[in-house]
Amino acid sequence: MAGLSVRAFERRFRQLFHVAPQQYVRRLRVRLACHALVFGHRTLAEVADDHGFCDQSHFTREFRKETGMTPREYQQRYATAARV
């Protein structure tokens, strides 16, 4: 679609966004999940499934890598603030 080989696309993407495409997608999925955790009413397993993680354990690992806290910790910290 972009008229580039996979490797050329990855290089160009990294030049523009300073991150690999896979990492960009992972970060985006976690950020969207953050919003769902704070403003939604779904379980952690449902949020994980909704955002493309294979299970809650995988979601928790990736979430912790990006945010430094578990989804539950994030939800408890920010959902309370959002409701005030």
C-alpha positions as CSV (number, residue, x, y, z in Angstrom):
1,M,0.0,0.0,0.0
2,A,2.8,2.4,0.8
3,G,4.9,1.4,-2.2
4,L,7.8,0.3,0.1
5,S,9.2,-3.0,1.2
6,V,8.4,-3.9,4.8
7,R,12.0,-3.1,5.8
8,A,11.9,0.3,4.1
9,F,8.6,1.1,5.6
10,E,9.9,0.2,9.1
11,R,13.0,2.4,8.6
12,R,10.9,5.4,7.4
13,F,8.4,4.9,10.2
14,R,11.2,4.9,12.8
15,Q,12.7,8.0,11.3
16,L,9.4,9.9,11.5
17,F,8.1,8.6,14.9
18,H,11.3,7.5,16.6
19,V,9.7,4.1,17.4
20,A,9.2,0.9,15.6
21,P,5.7,0.4,14.1
22,Q,5.0,-2.6,16.4
23,Q,5.8,-0.5,19.5
24,Y,3.7,2.3,18.2
25,V,0.7,0.0,17.8
26,R,1.3,-1.5,21.3
27,R,1.5,1.9,22.9
28,L,-1.7,3.0,21.0
29,R,-3.6,-0.1,22.2
30,V,-2.5,0.5,25.8
31,R,-3.5,4.2,25.6
32,L,-6.9,3.3,24.3
33,A,-7.2,0.7,27.0
34,C,-6.3,3.4,29.6
35,H,-9.3,5.4,28.5
36,A,-11.6,2.3,28.7
37,L,-10.3,1.5,32.2
38,V,-11.1,5.0,33.5
39,F,-14.3,5.8,31.7
40,G,-15.8,2.4,30.9
41,H,-17.6,-0.2,33.0
42,R,-16.0,-3.4,31.6
43,T,-13.9,-6.0,33.4
44,L,-10.1,-6.1,32.9
45,A,-10.5,-9.2,30.8
46,E,-13.0,-7.5,28.6
47,V,-10.9,-4.4,28.2
48,A,-7.9,-6.7,27.3
49,D,-10.0,-8.5,24.7
50,D,-11.5,-5.3,23.3
51,H,-8.0,-3.9,22.7
52,G,-6.4,-6.9,21.0
53,F,-4.5,-8.6,23.9
54,C,-4.7,-12.4,23.9
55,D,-5.5,-12.6,27.6
56,Q,-5.5,-10.6,30.8
57,S,-2.0,-11.7,31.7
58,H,-0.6,-10.5,28.4
59,F,-2.5,-7.2,28.8
60,T,-1.1,-6.7,32.3
61,R,2.5,-7.3,31.2
62,E,2.3,-4.9,28.2
63,F,0.4,-2.3,30.3
64,R,3.0,-2.4,33.0
65,K,5.8,-2.0,30.4
66,E,4.1,1.2,29.1
67,T,2.7,2.8,32.2
68,G,4.8,1.4,35.1
69,M,1.7,0.1,36.9
70,T,-0.9,-2.6,36.5
71,P,-4.2,-2.0,34.8
72,R,-6.0,-2.3,38.2
73,E,-3.6,0.2,39.8
74,Y,-4.2,2.6,36.9
75,Q,-7.9,2.2,37.1
76,Q,-8.0,2.8,40.9
77,R,-5.8,5.9,40.6
78,Y,-7.5,7.6,37.7
79,A,-11.1,6.4,37.7
80,T,-11.6,8.0,41.1
81,A,-10.1,11.3,39.9
82,A,-12.3,11.2,36.7
83,R,-15.5,10.8,38.8
84,V,-14.8,13.9,41.0
